[in-house]
Amino acid sequence: MSTYVVGDIQGCLKPLRKLLKKIDFTHANDTLWCVGDLINRGPKSRDTLHFLQDMEDATRIVLGNHDLHCIALNEGAAPARGKDNLDDILEAPDSQELSDWLRSKPLAHHEALETRSGVEDFLMIHAGVAPGWSLQTTLNLAAEVEHALEDDYKDFLKNMYGDEPIRWSDKLRGTDRLRTITNYLTRIRFCDDIGSLRLDIKEGLCSAPSGFRPWFEYEKITPAATILFGHWAALEGVTNRPHVYALDTGYVWGRSLTMLRLEDKQLFAFSN
């Protein structure tokens, strides 16, 4: 029995299937964790969701920014973007069912597993966390957004977009609070030591603006819990930080799809 975490799939179902075959994954014995961005940009978004639905008992999934965007589009809460490739979902007869299934997923997943080094806690998120957030704070704040997606979700989706407020504060309330939590969990790459966000910079480590660093250089969660995340393909899987694993290695951009086996930290990859 093994647990694997896979980077951003983004509708690339064929390489996901090939990678699962490569590791001899079985639904009955193994578990697949997905760091979000299951869909968009790749050719088979709807089929990817159906595939993951069919093996739901063997998966753990968190939402990424592309997944949230698809939900918003389906609910008429946002306009389409030029690079979107979601028509196979949005025009499907089961589009609402798929949107509701996505909407039921969390923004953070925490679980303790038996590994070769003993029992180890893992936190899976799509993008990152704010400086100073503890494991429990992260889970609590993620739950606030998850609650908003359950109840008045259309209002949340309409107000989800935007880069402000630029930093976290416990004093934030309402839509500003939910938007800021969402931006950290699903969009962050660079921030400063007080958590100010630069969401416009999407390149690798060398592109950090003056006074800004990758969010994981400020996080306070490890080594209490190992962090698993995606979103940042330009890292090419490298963080240079113990207990912090970047899983998005940019298959949709012509590179590779990567999985990490949590029990022994062995990497597996499938390339174009």
C-alpha positions as CSV (number, residue, x, y, z in Angstrom):
1,M,0.0,0.0,0.0
2,S,1.5,3.3,-1.1
3,T,0.5,6.9,-1.2
4,Y,1.5,9.0,-4.3
5,V,1.0,12.8,-4.8
6,V,0.9,14.0,-8.3
7,G,1.5,17.5,-9.6
8,D,-0.8,19.7,-11.7
9,I,-2.6,17.4,-14.2
10,Q,-4.4,20.3,-16.1
11,G,-6.5,18.0,-18.2
12,C,-3.5,15.8,-19.4
13,L,-5.2,12.5,-18.8
14,K,-3.0,10.3,-21.0
15,P,0.3,11.0,-19.1
16,L,-1.6,10.5,-15.8
17,R,-2.7,7.1,-16.9
18,K,0.7,6.2,-18.2
19,L,2.4,7.3,-14.9
20,L,-0.1,5.3,-12.9
21,K,0.6,2.3,-15.0
22,K,4.4,2.9,-14.6
23,I,4.1,2.7,-10.8
24,D,1.6,-0.2,-10.9
25,F,-1.0,1.8,-9.1
26,T,-4.0,-0.2,-7.9
27,H,-7.2,1.4,-6.6
28,A,-7.7,-1.2,-3.9
29,N,-4.3,-0.7,-2.3
30,D,-2.9,2.7,-3.2
31,T,-3.9,6.3,-2.8
32,L,-3.4,9.2,-5.2
33,W,-3.2,12.8,-3.8
34,C,-3.7,15.6,-6.3
35,V,-2.3,19.1,-5.6
36,G,-5.0,20.9,-7.6
37,D,-5.3,22.3,-11.1
38,L,-6.8,19.1,-12.2
39,I,-8.1,20.8,-15.4
40,N,-7.6,23.6,-18.0
41,R,-5.0,24.1,-20.6
42,G,-4.7,20.4,-21.4
43,P,-6.9,18.5,-23.9
44,K,-9.0,16.2,-21.7
45,S,-10.4,18.2,-18.7
46,R,-13.8,16.5,-18.6
47,D,-12.3,13.0,-19.0
48,T,-9.8,13.8,-16.2
49,L,-12.6,14.6,-13.8
50,H,-14.5,11.5,-14.8
51,F,-11.4,9.4,-14.3
52,L,-10.8,10.9,-10.8
53,Q,-14.5,10.5,-9.9
54,D,-14.4,6.8,-10.8
55,M,-11.5,6.3,-8.3
56,E,-12.7,8.8,-5.7
57,D,-12.3,6.4,-2.8
58,A,-8.6,6.2,-3.6
59,T,-7.9,9.9,-4.0
60,R,-7.3,13.0,-1.9
61,I,-7.8,16.3,-3.8
62,V,-7.4,20.0,-3.1
63,L,-8.6,22.8,-5.4
64,G,-6.3,24.9,-7.5
65,N,-6.9,28.3,-9.1
66,H,-7.9,26.7,-12.4
67,D,-10.4,24.4,-10.7
68,L,-12.0,27.4,-8.9
69,H,-12.1,29.3,-12.2
70,C,-14.0,26.5,-13.8
71,I,-16.6,26.5,-11.0
72,A,-17.0,30.3,-11.4
73,L,-17.4,30.0,-15.2
74,N,-20.0,27.3,-14.8
75,E,-22.0,29.5,-12.4
76,G,-21.7,32.5,-14.6
77,A,-19.7,34.3,-12.0
78,A,-16.7,35.2,-14.2
79,P,-15.8,35.7,-17.9
80,A,-13.8,33.2,-19.9
81,R,-10.1,33.9,-20.5
82,G,-8.3,33.6,-23.8
83,K,-6.2,30.6,-22.7
84,D,-9.1,28.7,-21.1
85,N,-9.7,25.2,-22.5
86,L,-12.7,24.2,-20.5
87,D,-15.5,23.9,-23.1
88,D,-15.6,20.1,-22.8
89,I,-16.7,20.6,-19.2
90,L,-18.9,23.8,-19.6
91,E,-20.8,22.5,-22.6
92,A,-21.2,18.9,-21.3
93,P,-24.6,17.6,-20.1
94,D,-23.1,16.9,-16.7
95,S,-21.4,20.2,-16.3
96,Q,-23.3,21.1,-13.2
97,E,-22.6,17.7,-11.6
98,L,-18.9,18.1,-12.3
99,S,-18.9,21.7,-11.0
100,D,-20.6,20.6,-7.8
101,W,-18.2,17.7,-7.4
102,L,-15.2,20.1,-7.6
103,R,-16.9,22.6,-5.3
104,S,-17.1,19.9,-2.6
105,K,-13.3,19.5,-2.5
106,P,-11.1,21.2,0.2
107,L,-8.4,23.8,-0.3
108,A,-6.0,22.0,2.2
109,H,-5.6,18.4,3.2
110,H,-3.7,17.2,6.3
111,E,-3.0,13.6,7.1
112,A,-0.4,11.6,9.1
113,L,1.1,8.6,7.3
114,E,3.5,5.8,8.3
115,T,6.7,6.4,6.3
116,R,10.1,4.8,6.4
117,S,11.2,7.5,8.9
118,G,8.1,6.9,11.2
119,V,4.8,8.6,11.4
120,E,4.9,11.8,9.3
121,D,2.4,14.6,9.0
122,F,1.7,16.0,5.5
123,L,-0.1,19.2,4.4
124,M,-1.2,19.4,0.8
125,I,-2.2,22.7,-0.7
126,H,-2.1,24.0,-4.2
127,A,0.1,27.1,-4.0
128,G,1.3,28.1,-0.6
129,V,0.7,29.8,2.8
130,A,1.3,33.2,4.4
131,P,4.3,33.8,6.7
132,G,3.4,32.9,10.2
133,W,0.5,30.6,9.4
134,S,0.7,27.4,11.5
135,L,-0.7,24.1,10.3
136,Q,-3.9,24.6,12.3
137,T,-4.3,28.2,11.2
138,T,-3.9,27.0,7.5
139,L,-6.6,24.3,8.0
140,N,-8.9,26.7,9.8
141,L,-8.6,29.4,7.1
142,A,-9.0,26.9,4.3
143,A,-12.2,25.7,6.0
144,E,-13.6,29.2,5.8
145,V,-13.3,29.2,2.1
146,E,-14.7,25.7,1.9
147,H,-17.7,26.8,3.9
148,A,-18.2,29.7,1.5
149,L,-18.2,27.2,-1.4
150,E,-20.9,25.2,0.3
151,D,-23.4,28.0,1.1
152,D,-23.4,31.4,-0.6
153,Y,-21.0,30.2,-3.1
154,K,-22.1,32.3,-6.0
155,D,-21.5,35.5,-4.0
156,F,-18.0,34.2,-3.1
157,L,-17.2,33.2,-6.7
158,K,-18.2,36.7,-8.0
159,N,-15.8,38.3,-5.5
160,M,-13.0,35.8,-5.6
161,Y,-11.0,37.5,-8.3
162,G,-8.5,40.3,-7.6
163,D,-5.0,40.8,-6.1
164,E,-6.1,42.9,-3.1
165,P,-5.7,43.0,-0.1
166,I,-2.0,42.4,-0.8
167,R,-1.3,40.8,2.6
168,W,-3.0,38.7,5.3
169,S,-4.4,40.2,8.5
170,D,-6.5,38.6,11.1
171,K,-8.7,41.7,11.0
172,L,-9.9,41.1,7.4
173,R,-13.6,40.3,7.1
174,G,-16.1,39.4,4.5
175,T,-15.1,39.0,0.8
176,D,-11.7,40.6,1.4
177,R,-10.8,38.0,3.9
178,L,-12.0,35.1,1.7
179,R,-10.2,36.4,-1.4
180,T,-7.0,36.9,0.5
181,I,-7.1,33.3,1.9
182,T,-7.8,32.0,-1.5
183,N,-4.9,34.0,-3.1
184,Y,-2.4,32.5,-0.6
185,L,-3.7,28.9,-0.9
186,T,-4.1,28.9,-4.7
187,R,-2.1,31.7,-6.3
188,I,1.0,32.7,-4.2
189,R,4.5,32.4,-5.5
190,F,6.5,35.4,-4.1
191,C,5.9,37.4,-0.9
192,D,7.9,39.4,1.5
193,D,8.5,38.7,5.2
194,I,5.2,40.2,6.3
195,G,3.3,38.4,3.6
196,S,2.8,41.1,0.9
197,L,2.0,39.3,-2.3
198,R,3.4,39.7,-5.8
199,L,0.9,37.7,-7.8
200,D,2.1,39.1,-11.2
201,I,5.4,37.3,-11.1
202,K,5.1,33.7,-12.4
203,E,8.7,32.9,-13.4
204,G,11.4,31.0,-11.4
205,L,13.4,31.9,-8.4
206,C,15.7,34.3,-10.2
207,S,12.7,36.5,-11.1
208,A,12.1,37.5,-7.4
209,P,11.5,41.2,-7.1
210,S,13.7,43.2,-4.7
211,G,12.5,42.4,-1.1
212,F,10.5,39.3,-2.1
213,R,11.3,35.6,-1.8
214,P,9.5,32.4,-2.5
215,W,6.7,31.9,0.1
216,F,8.3,28.7,1.3
217,E,11.4,30.6,2.6
218,Y,9.1,32.3,5.2
219,E,6.7,29.4,6.1
220,K,6.6,28.2,9.7
221,I,4.8,24.8,9.3
222,T,7.8,22.6,8.6
223,P,9.2,20.4,10.0
224,A,6.0,19.8,12.0
225,A,4.4,18.8,8.7
226,T,5.8,18.2,5.3
227,I,4.3,20.5,2.7
228,L,3.2,19.3,-0.7
229,F,2.2,21.8,-3.4
230,G,1.9,22.5,-7.1
231,H,1.1,25.6,-9.1
232,W,4.7,26.8,-9.8
233,A,5.9,25.0,-12.9
234,A,8.9,27.3,-13.3
235,L,10.5,25.8,-10.2
236,E,10.8,22.5,-12.1
237,G,10.4,20.7,-8.8
238,V,13.2,22.4,-6.9
239,T,12.7,24.3,-3.6
240,N,16.1,23.6,-1.9
241,R,14.0,23.3,1.3
242,P,13.7,20.2,3.4
243,H,10.1,19.0,4.0
244,V,8.8,21.2,1.1
245,Y,8.0,19.4,-2.2
246,A,7.1,21.2,-5.4
247,L,5.2,18.8,-7.6
248,D,4.2,20.9,-10.7
249,T,6.8,20.1,-13.3
250,G,4.9,21.5,-16.2
251,Y,3.7,18.6,-18.3
252,V,1.2,20.9,-20.0
253,W,4.1,23.2,-21.0
254,G,6.1,20.4,-22.6
255,R,8.0,19.0,-19.7
256,S,7.0,16.2,-17.3
257,L,4.3,15.0,-15.0
258,T,5.7,14.1,-11.6
259,M,4.6,11.9,-8.7
260,L,6.2,11.5,-5.3
261,R,5.7,8.4,-3.2
262,L,5.3,9.7,0.3
263,E,6.5,6.6,2.2
264,D,10.0,6.8,0.9
265,K,10.1,10.2,-1.1
266,Q,10.9,8.4,-4.4
267,L,10.0,10.5,-7.5
268,F,8.5,9.1,-10.6
269,A,8.0,11.1,-13.8
270,F,6.5,10.8,-17.3
271,S,7.8,13.1,-20.0
272,N,6.4,14.1,-23.5
